[in-house]
Structure formats: C-alpha cells, structure tokens
Amino acid sequence: MSEIQFASYGDPEGSCGSFKIGEWESRYSKTVVEKACIGKQSCSINVTSSTFRLKKGGTNGQLAVQLSCGGSNPEDNRVQSLLA
C-alpha cells in the first residue's frame, strides 16, 4: 500500500471516492492507518477507541479507509474498507 487517501475513525459518511468526516472522529485516524499499512501488502488494525486514542464518546466508532496500492491504474487500486 502506497498512499492513504482517506482515513477516519468515528462516524464517517459516504463511500469509496466520496468519503467525508462525520460529526466526530479521532484526529489520529490517518496516522494510525499509515503506521499499520504503508509499505505493506496487507495490514490489520484493531478497530477500538483506545487504538485511536479516544477517551469518551467514541466507543461505537467505525473506520473508513480509502487507499492506493500503488499500481499503474489508480481506479483499480483503490480499496474501500468500512469496519464496525
């Protein structure tokens, strides 16, 4: 994976290509995903409020990620992940 185009843990809205931040999110969302995924063929993230450094209000968050795998056709390499 070569680029995290969007990452938000909280209540993100939309779908791949049109994600947007919802009413709340962790400000560490992109950093956590970059550390776990950049330069790897696959990655796994423990999707919890503590992983994303939230103390309150974020216990039922979702993680939305859009990334590029670095191939020659960006449309073929976009990946959407929305986890509860």
VENSULBEL-V557591 format. One record per helix or strand of 2 or more residues. SS is the DSSP state (alpha for helix, beta for strand). FROM is the first residue (numbers start at 1). TO is the last residue. If there is no record, write none. Layout:
ss = [SS	SS]
from = [FROM	FROM]
to = [TO	TO]
This chain:
ss = [beta	alpha	beta	alpha	beta]
from = [3	29	62	74	78]
to = [10	37	68	77	83]
